[in-house]
Amino acid sequence: MSKRLLFLLHRWMGIILCMFFAMWFLSGMVMMYVGYPKLTETERLQHLPTLTADASLLAPQQAMERAHISGPFADLRLSMASAGRPVYLVQPTASKATIVVDARTGQRVMVTDAQRAVASAAAYAGPGTAPRYLDMTDEDAFTHTRSLDRHRPLHRVQLDDTAQTLLYISGRTGEVVRDASRNERLWNYAGAWIHWLYPFRGGVLDRYWADIVNWLAIAGTVMVLIGATVGIQRWRFSRPYRSGSRSPYPDKFMRWHHIGGLLFAVIATTWIFSGLMSMNPWRVFTSSAAQLRMSSLEQGALQPSALDAAPAALLAAANGDIRELRWTRVLGRTVVLAQPASGKPTLIDSHSATATVIDANALTEAARGLLPAPLISVETLSAYDFYYYSRDEHSMTSGSVKPLPVLRLVFADAQHSWIYLDPHTGMVVTRCDRLQRWSRWLFSLLHSWDWLPLVERRPLWDGVLILLSLGGVVMSLTGVVIGWRRLGKKLRA
């Protein structure tokens, strides 16, 4: 490719793309401190009212019989999540829908109307609040997440707290599924909402949103690489120009852009390219690995006959401030996870209503059958590793709880799968195969710089990312000025 063509491509691509670059760098700095609104598991549990050992609460088996819901069940929970009343949230294996059953009467809760949504918001906010119902929406600026699809439409309820929190209530179950403070909402328009090009979501361009992001990132990566090539060609390494500068440009914007491009081209390229990787373009990180054989841990569906213990007895055995009971199966036994507002759940035997523990040796032995491949190593991690770690709640990759200690099981399958298993509950926390580890390098590390030795030494992490981002801003804004000057000359001509 000729030098002239490189100049022209960089110039005309930069007129538009440098505006996106400046926006991405600036909004990325905002996202370091304010993330896209989400309801974390910690927030959800802390805002659930405490379950009391009420003798009037029906056992799950009784409640399901009265509600005429036949098993087996894929998921079963008891909490005060819907309208501040004790309810069972049950998902039969034959359906993806969650059914709400009153835990005192066994009656199905068929509709989540405005009144029930306000009651759920009041229970979430606690006493002394006056929630105000706003409206119902299918999707808005703060609810584009696909994980909310099973809860749509969503009720919006405004709290009168100091944070001016906006709550989104599931139109299916009545649970609070998202909270967004006024501060989060305002900063998001300068942060995640614009960074992820969410103005293209929810309208006529919604179906093209992923393609728009992908191709802008590809064009941006190409444009920066061309610019770096041109910049190196124009830089005098051996002897300066007649002006005494090693850059040929007398205009300050041109000179700053030239020098800024040389200094920050590598970081700009990695950030734009890693942003592309976050989209999993054309499913390059989608694994073809075999499904986990959960039957090896005997974590099958819940049978109604194993759900006969009364909640009052289970709560008495847990002996604490319990916010939710969740039934599950592990190693052939039905157990109840009694979850407090924070910390690990207490395990209760579903039949005897007594505290129990998981046999670690039996769990490890059973885990050998999770994949049709040899288990080559088992290690107990008491600290996070490069692929299993936790980030701040507002960050993009903080979507799930990462308990410690955890068992790391390495299998010799074709995809080199690693499975992280919680020895306390017997649950699989996450799975990480070769493609997902590549995603960890090409997206999470390059884009967020979540290298633990750096992240754990804040504000060093903050200083490094802000300095590099400001360099990117200078490179981008000078490019915008130069490009629009050139375009203006062409238009006037």
C-alpha positions as CSV (number, residue, x, y, z in Angstrom):
1,M,0.0,0.0,0.0
2,S,1.4,3.4,-1.0
3,K,2.3,6.0,1.6
4,R,-0.2,8.4,0.0
5,L,-3.0,5.9,0.3
6,L,-2.1,5.4,4.0
7,F,-2.3,9.1,4.6
8,L,-5.7,9.4,3.0
9,L,-7.2,6.4,4.8
10,H,-6.0,7.6,8.2
11,R,-7.2,11.1,7.5
12,W,-10.7,10.4,6.4
13,M,-11.4,7.4,8.7
14,G,-10.2,9.6,11.6
15,I,-12.7,12.4,11.0
16,I,-15.5,10.2,12.3
17,L,-13.6,7.5,14.3
18,C,-11.6,10.0,16.5
19,M,-14.9,11.2,17.9
20,F,-15.8,7.7,19.0
21,F,-12.3,7.3,20.4
22,A,-12.6,10.4,22.5
23,M,-16.0,9.3,23.7
24,W,-14.7,5.8,24.6
25,F,-11.7,7.1,26.5
26,L,-13.7,9.6,28.5
27,S,-16.6,7.3,29.2
28,G,-14.2,4.6,30.2
29,M,-12.8,6.8,32.9
30,V,-16.3,7.3,34.3
31,M,-16.8,3.5,34.2
32,M,-13.8,3.0,36.5
33,Y,-16.0,4.4,39.3
34,V,-19.7,4.1,38.2
35,G,-20.8,0.9,36.4
36,Y,-24.0,0.0,34.6
37,P,-26.8,-0.4,37.2
38,K,-27.2,-3.9,38.5
39,L,-28.6,-5.6,41.5
40,T,-25.8,-7.7,43.0
41,E,-26.4,-10.8,45.0
42,T,-25.1,-9.1,48.1
43,E,-27.6,-6.2,47.6
44,R,-30.5,-8.5,46.9
45,L,-29.9,-10.5,50.1
46,Q,-29.3,-7.5,52.3
47,H,-32.6,-5.9,51.2
48,L,-34.7,-9.1,51.6
49,P,-36.8,-9.0,54.9
50,T,-35.8,-11.6,57.4
51,L,-37.6,-15.0,57.3
52,T,-39.2,-15.8,60.6
53,A,-39.8,-19.4,61.9
54,D,-43.6,-19.0,61.4
55,A,-45.5,-22.2,62.1
56,S,-48.1,-21.2,59.6
57,L,-45.7,-21.6,56.7
58,L,-46.5,-24.6,54.6
59,A,-43.8,-27.2,53.7
60,P,-42.9,-27.0,50.0
61,Q,-44.6,-30.3,49.3
62,Q,-47.9,-29.1,50.8
63,A,-47.7,-25.7,49.1
64,M,-47.1,-27.3,45.7
65,E,-50.0,-29.7,46.2
66,R,-52.4,-26.9,47.0
67,A,-51.1,-24.9,44.0
68,H,-51.5,-28.0,41.8
69,I,-47.9,-27.8,40.6
70,S,-46.4,-31.2,39.9
71,G,-42.7,-31.9,40.1
72,P,-39.9,-32.4,39.6
73,F,-38.5,-28.9,40.1
74,A,-35.4,-27.3,38.6
75,D,-35.4,-24.5,41.3
76,L,-37.2,-23.8,44.5
77,R,-36.7,-20.8,46.9
78,L,-38.6,-19.4,49.9
79,S,-38.2,-15.7,50.7
80,M,-40.1,-12.4,51.3
81,A,-39.0,-11.2,47.8
82,S,-42.5,-10.6,46.4
83,A,-44.6,-7.9,48.1
84,G,-42.9,-8.5,51.4
85,R,-44.8,-11.7,52.0
86,P,-43.3,-15.3,52.3
87,V,-43.6,-16.9,48.9
88,Y,-42.2,-19.9,47.2
89,L,-40.6,-19.2,43.8
90,V,-40.6,-22.5,41.9
91,Q,-39.5,-23.5,38.4
92,P,-40.7,-26.9,37.2
93,T,-38.3,-28.8,35.0
94,A,-40.9,-28.8,32.3
95,S,-41.0,-25.0,32.1
96,K,-38.7,-22.0,32.1
97,A,-41.2,-19.8,33.9
98,T,-41.1,-19.1,37.6
99,I,-44.3,-19.7,39.5
100,V,-45.0,-17.7,42.7
101,V,-46.9,-19.5,45.4
102,D,-48.1,-18.0,48.7
103,A,-46.2,-19.9,51.4
104,R,-49.1,-19.6,53.9
105,T,-52.1,-20.5,51.7
106,G,-50.6,-22.4,48.8
107,Q,-52.4,-20.1,46.4
108,R,-50.7,-19.1,43.2
109,V,-49.9,-15.4,42.8
110,M,-51.0,-14.9,39.2
111,V,-50.5,-11.2,38.6
112,T,-47.9,-8.7,39.6
113,D,-49.8,-5.4,39.4
114,A,-48.8,-1.9,40.5
115,Q,-50.0,-2.5,44.0
116,R,-47.9,-5.6,44.4
117,A,-44.9,-3.8,42.8
118,V,-45.1,-1.0,45.3
119,A,-45.3,-3.5,48.2
120,S,-42.2,-5.3,46.9
121,A,-40.4,-1.9,46.7
122,A,-41.5,-1.0,50.3
123,A,-40.2,-4.3,51.6
124,Y,-36.9,-3.8,49.7
125,A,-36.4,-0.2,51.1
126,G,-37.5,-1.0,54.6
127,P,-39.7,0.9,57.0
128,G,-40.3,4.6,56.8
129,T,-40.2,4.8,53.0
130,A,-43.0,5.9,50.6
131,P,-42.4,4.2,47.2
132,R,-44.1,6.0,44.3
133,Y,-45.2,3.9,41.3
134,L,-44.1,5.3,38.0
135,D,-45.0,3.1,35.1
136,M,-44.3,-0.2,33.4
137,T,-41.7,-0.6,30.7
138,D,-40.4,-3.5,28.6
139,E,-36.9,-2.0,28.3
140,D,-35.3,1.3,28.9
141,A,-31.8,2.8,29.1
142,F,-30.9,0.9,32.3
143,T,-32.4,-2.5,31.6
144,H,-30.9,-3.6,28.3
145,T,-29.3,-6.7,30.0
146,R,-30.6,-9.9,28.5
147,S,-30.7,-11.5,31.9
148,L,-33.8,-9.5,32.6
149,D,-35.7,-10.9,29.6
150,R,-37.5,-13.5,31.8
151,H,-38.8,-10.8,34.1
152,R,-40.2,-8.4,31.4
153,P,-42.3,-6.3,31.5
154,L,-40.8,-4.4,34.4
155,H,-42.6,-2.1,36.9
156,R,-40.7,1.1,37.8
157,V,-41.0,2.4,41.3
158,Q,-39.3,5.5,42.7
159,L,-38.0,5.5,46.3
160,D,-37.9,8.7,48.4
161,D,-34.5,7.8,49.9
162,T,-31.5,10.2,49.8
163,A,-30.1,8.3,46.8
164,Q,-33.3,8.7,44.8
165,T,-33.2,5.0,44.0
166,L,-35.3,3.8,41.0
167,L,-36.3,0.1,41.4
168,Y,-37.3,-2.3,38.7
169,I,-39.8,-4.9,39.7
170,S,-40.3,-8.2,37.8
171,G,-43.6,-8.3,36.1
172,R,-43.6,-12.1,36.4
173,T,-42.6,-12.7,40.0
174,G,-42.8,-9.4,41.8
175,E,-39.1,-9.5,42.8
176,V,-36.9,-6.4,42.7
177,V,-34.5,-7.3,39.9
178,R,-32.6,-4.0,39.5
179,D,-31.8,-0.8,41.4
180,A,-30.4,2.4,40.0
181,S,-29.6,5.4,42.2
182,R,-29.9,8.9,40.8
183,N,-26.1,9.2,40.8
184,E,-25.8,5.9,38.8
185,R,-28.4,7.0,36.3
186,L,-26.8,10.4,35.7
187,W,-23.3,9.2,35.4
188,N,-24.3,6.3,33.2
189,Y,-25.2,8.7,30.4
190,A,-21.5,9.8,30.5
191,G,-20.3,6.2,31.2
192,A,-21.6,2.8,30.3
193,W,-24.6,3.9,28.3
194,I,-22.6,5.9,25.8
195,H,-19.5,3.6,26.1
196,W,-21.4,0.6,24.9
197,L,-23.3,2.6,22.3
198,Y,-26.6,1.9,24.0
199,P,-28.3,4.8,22.1
200,F,-28.5,2.3,19.3
201,R,-30.4,-0.2,21.6
202,G,-34.1,-0.4,22.0
203,G,-35.1,1.3,18.7
204,V,-35.1,0.6,15.0
205,L,-31.3,-0.1,15.1
206,D,-31.5,-2.6,18.0
207,R,-31.1,-5.6,15.7
208,Y,-27.9,-4.1,14.2
209,W,-26.4,-2.9,17.5
210,A,-23.8,-5.8,17.8
211,D,-22.8,-5.3,14.2
212,I,-22.4,-1.5,14.6
213,V,-20.1,-2.0,17.7
214,N,-18.1,-4.8,16.0
215,W,-17.4,-2.9,12.8
216,L,-16.6,0.4,14.5
217,A,-14.1,-1.5,16.6
218,I,-12.6,-3.2,13.6
219,A,-12.4,0.1,11.6
220,G,-10.9,1.8,14.7
221,T,-8.2,-0.8,15.1
222,V,-7.3,-0.6,11.4
223,M,-7.2,3.2,11.6
224,V,-4.9,3.3,14.6
225,L,-2.5,0.8,13.0
226,I,-2.4,2.9,9.8
227,G,-1.8,6.0,11.9
228,A,1.0,4.4,13.8
229,T,2.6,3.3,10.5
230,V,2.3,6.8,9.1
231,G,3.6,8.3,12.3
232,I,6.7,6.1,12.4
233,Q,7.4,6.9,8.7
234,R,7.2,10.7,9.5
235,W,9.3,10.6,12.6
236,R,13.0,11.5,12.2
237,F,14.9,9.0,14.4
238,S,18.4,9.8,13.1
239,R,18.4,13.6,12.6
240,P,15.8,16.3,13.3
241,Y,14.0,18.3,10.7
242,R,15.2,21.8,9.9
243,S,13.0,23.2,12.6
244,G,14.9,21.2,15.2
245,S,11.9,18.9,15.8
246,R,11.8,15.2,15.0
247,S,8.2,15.8,13.9
248,P,7.7,17.6,10.6
249,Y,4.5,19.4,11.7
250,P,4.8,23.1,12.8
251,D,1.1,23.3,13.8
252,K,0.6,22.4,17.4
253,F,-2.4,20.2,16.9
254,M,-0.6,18.2,14.2
255,R,2.5,17.9,16.3
256,W,0.6,16.8,19.5
257,H,-1.4,14.3,17.4
258,H,1.8,13.0,15.9
259,I,3.6,12.6,19.2
260,G,0.5,11.5,21.1
261,G,-0.2,8.9,18.4
262,L,3.3,7.4,18.7
263,L,3.1,7.3,22.5
264,F,-0.4,5.9,22.8
265,A,-1.0,4.0,19.6
266,V,-0.3,0.7,21.3
267,I,-2.7,1.2,24.2
268,A,-5.4,2.6,21.9
269,T,-5.1,-0.4,19.7
270,T,-5.3,-2.9,22.6
271,W,-8.3,-1.1,24.1
272,I,-10.3,-0.9,20.9
273,F,-9.4,-4.5,19.9
274,S,-10.2,-5.8,23.4
275,G,-13.5,-3.9,23.3
276,L,-14.2,-5.9,20.1
277,M,-13.4,-9.1,22.0
278,S,-15.9,-8.2,24.7
279,M,-18.6,-8.7,22.1
280,N,-17.5,-12.3,21.4
281,P,-17.6,-11.4,17.7
282,W,-19.0,-14.2,15.5
283,R,-18.9,-16.4,18.6
284,V,-15.2,-16.9,18.5
285,F,-15.1,-17.6,22.3
286,T,-18.2,-19.9,22.3
287,S,-17.0,-23.3,23.4
288,S,-17.8,-26.6,21.8
289,A,-16.9,-28.5,25.0
290,A,-19.1,-31.2,26.3
291,Q,-21.8,-30.3,28.8
292,L,-21.0,-31.0,32.4
293,R,-22.6,-34.2,33.6
294,M,-24.2,-32.9,36.7
295,S,-25.6,-36.3,37.4
296,S,-22.2,-37.3,38.6
297,L,-22.7,-35.0,41.5
298,E,-26.3,-36.2,41.8
299,Q,-27.5,-32.6,41.4
300,G,-30.7,-33.6,39.6
301,A,-34.2,-32.2,39.8
302,L,-35.9,-31.8,43.1
303,Q,-38.6,-34.4,43.8
304,P,-41.7,-33.4,45.8
305,S,-41.3,-36.3,48.2
306,A,-38.0,-34.8,49.5
307,L,-39.6,-31.4,50.3
308,D,-41.5,-32.4,53.4
309,A,-39.6,-30.5,56.1
310,A,-41.5,-27.4,57.5
311,P,-39.7,-24.0,57.0
312,A,-40.1,-23.3,60.7
313,A,-37.9,-26.3,61.6
314,L,-35.4,-25.4,58.8
315,L,-35.1,-21.8,60.1
316,A,-34.7,-23.0,63.7
317,A,-31.9,-25.3,62.6
318,A,-30.1,-22.4,60.8
319,N,-30.4,-20.3,63.9
320,G,-29.6,-16.9,62.4
321,D,-30.8,-13.9,60.4
322,I,-31.9,-15.9,57.3
323,R,-33.1,-14.1,54.2
324,E,-33.7,-17.0,51.8
325,L,-34.1,-20.8,51.8
326,R,-33.0,-22.6,48.7
327,W,-33.5,-26.3,48.0
328,T,-30.9,-28.2,46.0
329,R,-29.5,-31.6,45.6
330,V,-25.9,-32.7,46.0
331,L,-24.3,-36.1,46.3
332,G,-27.8,-37.7,46.2
333,R,-29.2,-35.7,49.1
334,T,-31.7,-32.9,49.2
335,V,-30.3,-30.0,51.2
336,V,-31.5,-26.5,52.0
337,L,-29.1,-23.5,51.7
338,A,-30.2,-21.1,54.5
339,Q,-28.7,-17.9,53.2
340,P,-28.1,-15.0,55.7
341,A,-27.7,-11.3,54.6
342,S,-24.0,-11.9,54.2
343,G,-21.5,-14.7,54.3
344,K,-21.8,-18.4,53.5
345,P,-25.1,-20.2,53.7
346,T,-25.9,-22.8,56.4
347,L,-26.6,-26.3,55.0
348,I,-29.7,-28.0,56.4
349,D,-30.7,-31.6,55.7
350,S,-34.1,-31.3,54.0
351,H,-35.6,-34.4,55.7
352,S,-34.3,-34.2,59.3
353,A,-34.0,-30.4,59.4
354,T,-30.6,-30.6,61.0
355,A,-27.4,-28.8,60.0
356,T,-25.1,-30.8,57.8
357,V,-21.9,-30.6,55.8
358,I,-20.6,-31.8,52.4
359,D,-18.1,-34.6,52.5
360,A,-15.1,-33.1,50.6
361,N,-13.6,-36.4,49.6
362,A,-16.9,-37.8,48.3
363,L,-17.5,-34.5,46.4
364,T,-14.0,-34.7,44.8
365,E,-14.6,-38.3,43.8
366,A,-18.0,-37.6,42.4
367,A,-16.6,-34.6,40.4
368,R,-14.4,-37.0,38.4
369,G,-17.5,-37.8,36.3
370,L,-18.3,-34.2,35.4
371,L,-16.6,-34.6,32.0
372,P,-15.8,-37.7,29.9
373,A,-12.1,-37.1,30.4
374,P,-9.5,-37.9,33.0
375,L,-9.2,-35.6,36.0
376,I,-5.5,-34.8,36.2
377,S,-5.3,-32.5,39.2
378,V,-7.4,-31.1,42.1
379,E,-6.2,-28.1,44.1
380,T,-7.8,-26.2,46.9
381,L,-7.5,-22.5,46.3
382,S,-7.6,-20.2,49.4
383,A,-6.8,-17.1,47.2
384,Y,-7.9,-16.1,43.7
385,D,-5.9,-17.1,40.7
386,F,-5.6,-15.4,37.3
387,Y,-8.8,-16.9,35.9
388,Y,-10.9,-17.0,39.1
389,Y,-11.1,-13.7,40.8
390,S,-13.5,-11.1,42.1
391,R,-13.9,-7.4,41.0
392,D,-15.6,-4.4,42.5
393,E,-19.4,-4.7,42.4
394,H,-19.8,-1.9,39.8
395,S,-17.3,-3.4,37.4
396,M,-18.4,-5.2,34.2
397,T,-17.0,-8.6,35.2
398,S,-18.5,-8.7,38.8
399,G,-21.7,-10.5,37.8
400,S,-21.4,-13.5,40.2
401,V,-20.2,-14.4,43.7
402,K,-16.8,-16.0,43.8
403,P,-16.5,-17.8,47.1
404,L,-13.2,-19.0,48.7
405,P,-11.9,-21.6,49.4
406,V,-12.7,-23.3,46.1
407,L,-11.6,-26.5,44.4
408,R,-9.9,-26.2,41.0
409,L,-10.3,-29.3,39.0
410,V,-8.3,-29.7,35.8
411,F,-9.5,-32.1,33.2
412,A,-7.6,-33.6,30.2
413,D,-10.3,-33.0,27.7
414,A,-9.7,-31.5,24.3
415,Q,-10.8,-28.1,25.6
416,H,-8.5,-28.2,28.7
417,S,-11.4,-27.5,31.0
418,W,-10.9,-26.2,34.5
419,I,-13.9,-26.4,36.9
420,Y,-14.2,-24.4,40.1
421,L,-16.2,-26.2,42.7
422,D,-17.4,-24.8,46.0
423,P,-16.6,-27.4,48.7
424,H,-19.1,-25.8,51.1
425,T,-22.2,-26.1,49.0
426,G,-21.0,-28.7,46.5
427,M,-22.1,-26.3,43.7
428,V,-20.1,-25.7,40.5
429,V,-19.2,-22.0,40.6
430,T,-17.8,-21.6,37.1
431,R,-16.1,-23.4,34.3
432,C,-13.1,-22.1,32.3
433,D,-11.9,-23.8,29.1
434,R,-9.2,-22.9,26.6
435,L,-11.4,-20.4,24.7
436,Q,-12.6,-18.7,27.9
437,R,-9.0,-18.4,29.0
438,W,-8.2,-16.7,25.7
439,S,-11.1,-14.3,26.4
440,R,-9.6,-13.6,29.8
441,W,-6.4,-12.4,28.1
442,L,-7.8,-10.7,25.1
443,F,-10.7,-8.9,26.8
444,S,-10.6,-8.7,30.6
445,L,-6.8,-8.2,30.9
446,L,-6.3,-5.9,27.9
447,H,-9.5,-3.9,28.4
448,S,-9.8,-3.5,32.2
449,W,-6.2,-4.2,33.2
450,D,-7.6,-6.5,36.0
451,W,-4.2,-8.0,36.7
452,L,-4.5,-8.8,40.4
453,P,-1.1,-7.4,41.5
454,L,-2.2,-4.1,40.0
455,V,-5.9,-4.1,40.9
456,E,-5.0,-4.9,44.5
457,R,-2.7,-1.9,44.7
458,R,-5.1,0.9,44.2
459,P,-4.7,3.9,43.6
460,L,-1.8,2.7,41.4
461,W,-4.3,1.0,39.1
462,D,-6.4,4.2,38.9
463,G,-3.4,6.4,38.2
464,V,-2.1,4.1,35.4
465,L,-5.4,3.9,33.6
466,I,-6.3,7.6,34.0
467,L,-2.9,8.6,32.6
468,L,-3.2,6.3,29.6
469,S,-6.8,7.4,29.1
470,L,-5.9,11.1,29.1
471,G,-3.2,10.3,26.5
472,G,-5.8,8.7,24.4
473,V,-8.1,11.7,24.8
474,V,-5.3,14.1,23.6
475,M,-4.6,11.8,20.6
476,S,-8.3,11.6,19.8
477,L,-9.3,15.2,20.2
478,T,-6.4,16.6,18.3
479,G,-7.4,14.1,15.5
480,V,-10.9,15.5,15.6
481,V,-9.7,19.1,15.2
482,I,-7.2,18.2,12.4
483,G,-9.8,16.2,10.6
484,W,-12.6,18.7,10.7
485,R,-10.2,21.5,9.7
486,R,-9.3,19.5,6.6
487,L,-13.0,18.7,5.9
488,G,-13.8,22.4,6.2
489,K,-11.2,23.3,3.6
490,K,-12.5,20.7,1.2
491,L,-16.1,21.9,1.7
492,R,-15.1,25.5,1.1
493,A,-13.2,24.6,-2.0
